[in-house]
Amino acid sequence: MPEVLGMSDRILVMHEGRLSGEFNREHATQESLMAAAVGKQHSEELVV
């Protein structure tokens, strides 16, 4: 996960075949990415 955060400008996360999160580098944390990956993403954290 640190490698993804270190080299990405934007990160898209999928859960069960659907986009569950889109994060800019400055808003992405390991916790927010993992929450999106397991389907516990809150809509106010989704950056589209």
PDB file of N, CA, C, O and CB in Angstrom:
ATOM      1  N   MET A   1       0.805  -1.202   0.000  1.00  0.00           N
ATOM      2  CA  MET A   1       0.000   0.000   0.000  1.00  0.00           C
ATOM      3  C   MET A   1       0.852   1.271   0.000  1.00  0.00           C
ATOM      4  O   MET A   1       0.502   2.213  -0.711  1.00  0.00           O
ATOM      5  CB  MET A   1      -0.918  -0.005   1.193  1.00  0.00           C
ATOM      6  N   PRO A   2       1.935   1.348   0.747  1.00  0.00           N
ATOM      7  CA  PRO A   2       2.756   2.566   0.694  1.00  0.00           C
ATOM      8  C   PRO A   2       3.283   2.865  -0.715  1.00  0.00           C
ATOM      9  O   PRO A   2       3.426   4.027  -1.094  1.00  0.00           O
ATOM     10  CB  PRO A   2       3.928   2.438   1.657  1.00  0.00           C
ATOM     11  N   GLU A   3       3.570   1.808  -1.487  1.00  0.00           N
ATOM     12  CA  GLU A   3       4.047   2.013  -2.854  1.00  0.00           C
ATOM     13  C   GLU A   3       2.970   2.659  -3.719  1.00  0.00           C
ATOM     14  O   GLU A   3       3.259   3.557  -4.510  1.00  0.00           O
ATOM     15  CB  GLU A   3       4.490   0.681  -3.470  1.00  0.00           C
ATOM     16  N   VAL A   4       1.739   2.205  -3.571  1.00  0.00           N
ATOM     17  CA  VAL A   4       0.623   2.773  -4.337  1.00  0.00           C
ATOM     18  C   VAL A   4       0.456   4.247  -3.990  1.00  0.00           C
ATOM     19  O   VAL A   4       0.315   5.085  -4.880  1.00  0.00           O
ATOM     20  CB  VAL A   4      -0.693   1.998  -4.056  1.00  0.00           C
ATOM     21  N   LEU A   5       0.471   4.561  -2.705  1.00  0.00           N
ATOM     22  CA  LEU A   5       0.311   5.949  -2.274  1.00  0.00           C
ATOM     23  C   LEU A   5       1.484   6.817  -2.725  1.00  0.00           C
ATOM     24  O   LEU A   5       1.306   7.998  -3.024  1.00  0.00           O
ATOM     25  CB  LEU A   5       0.170   6.016  -0.755  1.00  0.00           C
ATOM     26  N   GLY A   6       2.674   6.239  -2.774  1.00  0.00           N
ATOM     27  CA  GLY A   6       3.860   7.002  -3.143  1.00  0.00           C
ATOM     28  C   GLY A   6       3.994   7.300  -4.619  1.00  0.00           C
ATOM     29  O   GLY A   6       4.631   8.289  -4.982  1.00  0.00           O
ATOM     30  N   MET A   7       3.416   6.479  -5.488  1.00  0.00           N
ATOM     31  CA  MET A   7       3.636   6.670  -6.923  1.00  0.00           C
ATOM     32  C   MET A   7       2.400   7.118  -7.703  1.00  0.00           C
ATOM     33  O   MET A   7       2.475   7.315  -8.916  1.00  0.00           O
ATOM     34  CB  MET A   7       4.142   5.404  -7.512  1.00  0.00           C
ATOM     35  N   SER A   8       1.285   7.277  -7.032  1.00  0.00           N
ATOM     36  CA  SER A   8       0.035   7.557  -7.741  1.00  0.00           C
ATOM     37  C   SER A   8      -0.417   9.007  -7.554  1.00  0.00           C
ATOM     38  O   SER A   8      -0.249   9.596  -6.487  1.00  0.00           O
ATOM     39  CB  SER A   8      -1.060   6.610  -7.262  1.00  0.00           C
ATOM     40  N   ASP A   9      -0.991   9.558  -8.613  1.00  0.00           N
ATOM     41  CA  ASP A   9      -1.633  10.864  -8.528  1.00  0.00           C
ATOM     42  C   ASP A   9      -3.110  10.707  -8.200  1.00  0.00           C
ATOM     43  O   ASP A   9      -3.718  11.561  -7.555  1.00  0.00           O
ATOM     44  CB  ASP A   9      -1.455  11.641  -9.839  1.00  0.00           C
ATOM     45  N   ARG A  10      -3.670   9.598  -8.660  1.00  0.00           N
ATOM     46  CA  ARG A  10      -5.079   9.306  -8.437  1.00  0.00           C
ATOM     47  C   ARG A  10      -5.210   7.797  -8.261  1.00  0.00           C
ATOM     48  O   ARG A  10      -4.546   7.023  -8.951  1.00  0.00           O
ATOM     49  CB  ARG A  10      -5.976   9.828  -9.622  1.00  0.00           C
ATOM     50  N   ILE A  11      -6.067   7.388  -7.335  1.00  0.00           N
ATOM     51  CA  ILE A  11      -6.238   5.962  -7.039  1.00  0.00           C
ATOM     52  C   ILE A  11      -7.720   5.624  -7.146  1.00  0.00           C
ATOM     53  O   ILE A  11      -8.559   6.264  -6.512  1.00  0.00           O
ATOM     54  CB  ILE A  11      -5.680   5.601  -5.617  1.00  0.00           C
ATOM     55  N   LEU A  12      -8.034   4.611  -7.955  1.00  0.00           N
ATOM     56  CA  LEU A  12      -9.395   4.107  -8.077  1.00  0.00           C
ATOM     57  C   LEU A  12      -9.463   2.768  -7.361  1.00  0.00           C
ATOM     58  O   LEU A  12      -8.590   1.918  -7.537  1.00  0.00           O
ATOM     59  CB  LEU A  12      -9.826   3.973  -9.576  1.00  0.00           C
ATOM     60  N   VAL A  13     -10.505   2.581  -6.551  1.00  0.00           N
ATOM     61  CA  VAL A  13     -10.659   1.360  -5.768  1.00  0.00           C
ATOM     62  C   VAL A  13     -11.963   0.695  -6.178  1.00  0.00           C
ATOM     63  O   VAL A  13     -12.992   1.357  -6.318  1.00  0.00           O
ATOM     64  CB  VAL A  13     -10.637   1.658  -4.233  1.00  0.00           C
ATOM     65  N   MET A  14     -11.914  -0.619  -6.372  1.00  0.00           N
ATOM     66  CA  MET A  14     -13.111  -1.377  -6.719  1.00  0.00           C
ATOM     67  C   MET A  14     -13.458  -2.336  -5.600  1.00  0.00           C
ATOM     68  O   MET A  14     -12.584  -2.840  -4.895  1.00  0.00           O
ATOM     69  CB  MET A  14     -12.916  -2.139  -8.038  1.00  0.00           C
ATOM     70  N   HIS A  15     -14.759  -2.580  -5.450  1.00  0.00           N
ATOM     71  CA  HIS A  15     -15.280  -3.561  -4.501  1.00  0.00           C
ATOM     72  C   HIS A  15     -16.416  -4.291  -5.187  1.00  0.00           C
ATOM     73  O   HIS A  15     -17.365  -3.664  -5.658  1.00  0.00           O
ATOM     74  CB  HIS A  15     -15.758  -2.887  -3.163  1.00  0.00           C
ATOM     75  N   GLU A  16     -16.327  -5.608  -5.247  1.00  0.00           N
ATOM     76  CA  GLU A  16     -17.336  -6.451  -5.891  1.00  0.00           C
ATOM     77  C   GLU A  16     -17.647  -5.995  -7.322  1.00  0.00           C
ATOM     78  O   GLU A  16     -18.808  -5.955  -7.732  1.00  0.00           O
ATOM     79  CB  GLU A  16     -18.615  -6.451  -5.062  1.00  0.00           C
ATOM     80  N   GLY A  17     -16.600  -5.656  -8.071  1.00  0.00           N
ATOM     81  CA  GLY A  17     -16.751  -5.303  -9.479  1.00  0.00           C
ATOM     82  C   GLY A  17     -17.256  -3.896  -9.752  1.00  0.00           C
ATOM     83  O   GLY A  17     -17.520  -3.550 -10.903  1.00  0.00           O
ATOM     84  N   ARG A  18     -17.394  -3.087  -8.723  1.00  0.00           N
ATOM     85  CA  ARG A  18     -17.882  -1.713  -8.914  1.00  0.00           C
ATOM     86  C   ARG A  18     -16.894  -0.730  -8.302  1.00  0.00           C
ATOM     87  O   ARG A  18     -16.203  -1.044  -7.333  1.00  0.00           O
ATOM     88  CB  ARG A  18     -19.293  -1.528  -8.283  1.00  0.00           C
ATOM     89  N   LEU A  19     -16.839   0.454  -8.878  1.00  0.00           N
ATOM     90  CA  LEU A  19     -15.995   1.516  -8.356  1.00  0.00           C
ATOM     91  C   LEU A  19     -16.530   1.947  -6.997  1.00  0.00           C
ATOM     92  O   LEU A  19     -17.678   2.378  -6.886  1.00  0.00           O
ATOM     93  CB  LEU A  19     -15.936   2.717  -9.337  1.00  0.00           C
ATOM     94  N   SER A  20     -15.707   1.832  -5.973  1.00  0.00           N
ATOM     95  CA  SER A  20     -16.148   2.199  -4.626  1.00  0.00           C
ATOM     96  C   SER A  20     -15.420   3.418  -4.089  1.00  0.00           C
ATOM     97  O   SER A  20     -15.778   3.937  -3.032  1.00  0.00           O
ATOM     98  CB  SER A  20     -15.951   1.039  -3.682  1.00  0.00           C
ATOM     99  N   GLY A  21     -14.400   3.881  -4.804  1.00  0.00           N
ATOM    100  CA  GLY A  21     -13.697   5.075  -4.359  1.00  0.00           C
ATOM    101  C   GLY A  21     -12.733   5.593  -5.398  1.00  0.00           C
ATOM    102  O   GLY A  21     -12.111   4.825  -6.132  1.00  0.00           O
ATOM    103  N   GLU A  22     -12.618   6.898  -5.452  1.00  0.00           N
ATOM    104  CA  GLU A  22     -11.639   7.575  -6.292  1.00  0.00           C
ATOM    105  C   GLU A  22     -10.996   8.636  -5.426  1.00  0.00           C
ATOM    106  O   GLU A  22     -11.677   9.514  -4.896  1.00  0.00           O
ATOM    107  CB  GLU A  22     -12.293   8.194  -7.589  1.00  0.00           C
ATOM    108  N   PHE A  23      -9.684   8.555  -5.284  1.00  0.00           N
ATOM    109  CA  PHE A  23      -8.975   9.417  -4.355  1.00  0.00           C
ATOM    110  C   PHE A  23      -7.850  10.162  -5.059  1.00  0.00           C
ATOM    111  O   PHE A  23      -7.127   9.580  -5.869  1.00  0.00           O
ATOM    112  CB  PHE A  23      -8.423   8.603  -3.190  1.00  0.00           C
ATOM    113  N   ASN A  24      -7.701  11.434  -4.758  1.00  0.00           N
ATOM    114  CA  ASN A  24      -6.518  12.192  -5.153  1.00  0.00           C
ATOM    115  C   ASN A  24      -5.423  11.862  -4.151  1.00  0.00           C
ATOM    116  O   ASN A  24      -5.707  11.469  -3.020  1.00  0.00           O
ATOM    117  CB  ASN A  24      -6.805  13.744  -5.209  1.00  0.00           C
ATOM    118  N   ARG A  25      -4.170  12.022  -4.567  1.00  0.00           N
ATOM    119  CA  ARG A  25      -3.044  11.677  -3.703  1.00  0.00           C
ATOM    120  C   ARG A  25      -3.137  12.379  -2.348  1.00  0.00           C
ATOM    121  O   ARG A  25      -2.893  11.755  -1.315  1.00  0.00           O
ATOM    122  CB  ARG A  25      -1.729  12.037  -4.386  1.00  0.00           C
ATOM    123  N   GLU A  26      -3.480  13.647  -2.338  1.00  0.00           N
ATOM    124  CA  GLU A  26      -3.478  14.389  -1.076  1.00  0.00           C
ATOM    125  C   GLU A  26      -4.620  13.985  -0.129  1.00  0.00           C
ATOM    126  O   GLU A  26      -4.561  14.294   1.062  1.00  0.00           O
ATOM    127  CB  GLU A  26      -3.566  15.871  -1.364  1.00  0.00           C
ATOM    128  N   HIS A  27      -5.648  13.307  -0.632  1.00  0.00           N
ATOM    129  CA  HIS A  27      -6.764  12.875   0.209  1.00  0.00           C
ATOM    130  C   HIS A  27      -6.736  11.386   0.527  1.00  0.00           C
ATOM    131  O   HIS A  27      -7.546  10.914   1.325  1.00  0.00           O
ATOM    132  CB  HIS A  27      -8.062  13.213  -0.461  1.00  0.00           C
ATOM    133  N   ALA A  28      -5.832  10.650  -0.074  1.00  0.00           N
ATOM    134  CA  ALA A  28      -5.787   9.195   0.102  1.00  0.00           C
ATOM    135  C   ALA A  28      -4.978   8.826   1.337  1.00  0.00           C
ATOM    136  O   ALA A  28      -3.869   9.320   1.543  1.00  0.00           O
ATOM    137  CB  ALA A  28      -5.189   8.518  -1.143  1.00  0.00           C
ATOM    138  N   THR A  29      -5.549   7.954   2.150  1.00  0.00           N
ATOM    139  CA  THR A  29      -4.829   7.348   3.268  1.00  0.00           C
ATOM    140  C   THR A  29      -4.997   5.839   3.152  1.00  0.00           C
ATOM    141  O   THR A  29      -5.900   5.357   2.468  1.00  0.00           O
ATOM    142  CB  THR A  29      -5.353   7.881   4.657  1.00  0.00           C
ATOM    143  N   GLN A  30      -4.139   5.112   3.812  1.00  0.00           N
ATOM    144  CA  GLN A  30      -4.266   3.660   3.800  1.00  0.00           C
ATOM    145  C   GLN A  30      -5.622   3.244   4.340  1.00  0.00           C
ATOM    146  O   GLN A  30      -6.246   2.319   3.819  1.00  0.00           O
ATOM    147  CB  GLN A  30      -3.146   3.011   4.617  1.00  0.00           C
ATOM    148  N   GLU A  31      -6.072   3.915   5.370  1.00  0.00           N
ATOM    149  CA  GLU A  31      -7.352   3.577   5.987  1.00  0.00           C
ATOM    150  C   GLU A  31      -8.521   3.824   5.039  1.00  0.00           C
ATOM    151  O   GLU A  31      -9.428   2.997   4.945  1.00  0.00           O
ATOM    152  CB  GLU A  31      -7.544   4.378   7.264  1.00  0.00           C
ATOM    153  N   SER A  32      -8.507   4.964   4.332  1.00  0.00           N
ATOM    154  CA  SER A  32      -9.616   5.266   3.419  1.00  0.00           C
ATOM    155  C   SER A  32      -9.620   4.320   2.223  1.00  0.00           C
ATOM    156  O   SER A  32     -10.689   3.935   1.749  1.00  0.00           O
ATOM    157  CB  SER A  32      -9.530   6.720   2.936  1.00  0.00           C
ATOM    158  N   LEU A  33      -8.453   3.943   1.730  1.00  0.00           N
ATOM    159  CA  LEU A  33      -8.378   3.005   0.612  1.00  0.00           C
ATOM    160  C   LEU A  33      -8.868   1.621   1.026  1.00  0.00           C
ATOM    161  O   LEU A  33      -9.597   0.971   0.276  1.00  0.00           O
ATOM    162  CB  LEU A  33      -6.943   2.919   0.082  1.00  0.00           C
ATOM    163  N   MET A  34      -8.476   1.174   2.201  1.00  0.00           N
ATOM    164  CA  MET A  34      -8.914  -0.142   2.665  1.00  0.00           C
ATOM    165  C   MET A  34     -10.414  -0.150   2.959  1.00  0.00           C
ATOM    166  O   MET A  34     -11.083  -1.153   2.713  1.00  0.00           O
ATOM    167  CB  MET A  34      -8.129  -0.555   3.917  1.00  0.00           C
ATOM    168  N   ALA A  35     -10.943   0.944   3.476  1.00  0.00           N
ATOM    169  CA  ALA A  35     -12.389   1.030   3.716  1.00  0.00           C
ATOM    170  C   ALA A  35     -13.144   0.893   2.399  1.00  0.00           C
ATOM    171  O   ALA A  35     -14.152   0.189   2.333  1.00  0.00           O
ATOM    172  CB  ALA A  35     -12.756   2.368   4.412  1.00  0.00           C
ATOM    173  N   ALA A  36     -12.671   1.552   1.360  1.00  0.00           N
ATOM    174  CA  ALA A  36     -13.310   1.450   0.050  1.00  0.00           C
ATOM    175  C   ALA A  36     -13.172   0.040  -0.512  1.00  0.00           C
ATOM    176  O   ALA A  36     -14.101  -0.464  -1.144  1.00  0.00           O
ATOM    177  CB  ALA A  36     -12.704   2.468  -0.924  1.00  0.00           C
ATOM    178  N   ALA A  37     -12.033  -0.601  -0.293  1.00  0.00           N
ATOM    179  CA  ALA A  37     -11.791  -1.939  -0.832  1.00  0.00           C
ATOM    180  C   ALA A  37     -12.682  -2.998  -0.196  1.00  0.00           C
ATOM    181  O   ALA A  37     -13.001  -4.000  -0.835  1.00  0.00           O
ATOM    182  CB  ALA A  37     -10.342  -2.316  -0.639  1.00  0.00           C
ATOM    183  N   VAL A  38     -13.084  -2.792   1.049  1.00  0.00           N
ATOM    184  CA  VAL A  38     -13.930  -3.780   1.712  1.00  0.00           C
ATOM    185  C   VAL A  38     -15.399  -3.367   1.734  1.00  0.00           C
ATOM    186  O   VAL A  38     -16.225  -4.039   2.352  1.00  0.00           O
ATOM    187  CB  VAL A  38     -13.444  -4.008   3.126  1.00  0.00           C
ATOM    188  N   GLY A  39     -15.729  -2.259   1.058  1.00  0.00           N
ATOM    189  CA  GLY A  39     -17.118  -1.848   0.925  1.00  0.00           C
ATOM    190  C   GLY A  39     -17.645  -1.000   2.053  1.00  0.00           C
ATOM    191  O   GLY A  39     -18.861  -0.872   2.201  1.00  0.00           O
ATOM    192  N   LYS A  40     -16.780  -0.417   2.854  1.00  0.00           N
ATOM    193  CA  LYS A  40     -17.216   0.435   3.953  1.00  0.00           C
ATOM    194  C   LYS A  40     -16.972   1.903   3.649  1.00  0.00           C
ATOM    195  O   LYS A  40     -16.753   2.706   4.555  1.00  0.00           O
ATOM    196  CB  LYS A  40     -16.503   0.046   5.236  1.00  0.00           C
ATOM    197  N   GLN A  41     -17.010   2.242   2.392  1.00  0.00           N
ATOM    198  CA  GLN A  41     -16.767   3.604   1.936  1.00  0.00           C
ATOM    199  C   GLN A  41     -18.000   4.463   2.165  1.00  0.00           C
ATOM    200  O   GLN A  41     -19.109   4.062   1.811  1.00  0.00           O
ATOM    201  CB  GLN A  41     -16.374   3.617   0.453  1.00  0.00           C
ATOM    202  N   HIS A  42     -17.823   5.627   2.747  1.00  0.00           N
ATOM    203  CA  HIS A  42     -18.917   6.584   2.917  1.00  0.00           C
ATOM    204  C   HIS A  42     -18.938   7.519   1.724  1.00  0.00           C
ATOM    205  O   HIS A  42     -17.884   7.912   1.224  1.00  0.00           O
ATOM    206  CB  HIS A  42     -18.769   7.384   4.244  1.00  0.00           C
ATOM    207  N   SER A  43     -20.115   7.876   1.268  1.00  0.00           N
ATOM    208  CA  SER A  43     -20.254   8.663   0.054  1.00  0.00           C
ATOM    209  C   SER A  43     -19.580  10.017   0.151  1.00  0.00           C
ATOM    210  O   SER A  43     -19.144  10.543  -0.873  1.00  0.00           O
ATOM    211  CB  SER A  43     -21.701   8.846  -0.269  1.00  0.00           C
ATOM    212  N   GLU A  44     -19.473  10.616   1.348  1.00  0.00           N
ATOM    213  CA  GLU A  44     -18.840  11.928   1.453  1.00  0.00           C
ATOM    214  C   GLU A  44     -17.340  11.856   1.246  1.00  0.00           C
ATOM    215  O   GLU A  44     -16.708  12.880   0.986  1.00  0.00           O
ATOM    216  CB  GLU A  44     -19.139  12.545   2.798  1.00  0.00           C
ATOM    217  N   GLU A  45     -16.743  10.652   1.357  1.00  0.00           N
ATOM    218  CA  GLU A  45     -15.316  10.492   1.108  1.00  0.00           C
ATOM    219  C   GLU A  45     -14.998  10.223  -0.351  1.00  0.00           C
ATOM    220  O   GLU A  45     -13.838  10.288  -0.757  1.00  0.00           O
ATOM    221  CB  GLU A  45     -14.774   9.378   1.950  1.00  0.00           C
ATOM    222  N   LEU A  46     -16.012   9.924  -1.136  1.00  0.00           N
ATOM    223  CA  LEU A  46     -15.816   9.613  -2.549  1.00  0.00           C
ATOM    224  C   LEU A  46     -15.517  10.898  -3.316  1.00  0.00           C
ATOM    225  O   LEU A  46     -16.302  11.846  -3.276  1.00  0.00           O
ATOM    226  CB  LEU A  46     -17.063   8.900  -3.138  1.00  0.00           C
ATOM    227  N   VAL A  47     -14.393  10.928  -4.009  1.00  0.00           N
ATOM    228  CA  VAL A  47     -13.990  12.105  -4.783  1.00  0.00           C
ATOM    229  C   VAL A  47     -14.148  11.759  -6.243  1.00  0.00           C
ATOM    230  O   VAL A  47     -13.357  10.986  -6.785  1.00  0.00           O
ATOM    231  CB  VAL A  47     -12.518  12.547  -4.460  1.00  0.00           C
ATOM    232  N   VAL A  48     -15.173  12.324  -6.902  1.00  0.00           N
ATOM    233  CA  VAL A  48     -15.431  12.007  -8.303  1.00  0.00           C
ATOM    234  C   VAL A  48     -15.336  13.244  -9.141  1.00  0.00           C
ATOM    235  O   VAL A  48     -15.522  13.182 -10.357  1.00  0.00           O
ATOM    236  CB  VAL A  48     -16.795  11.361  -8.479  1.00  0.00           C
TER     237      VAL A  48
END
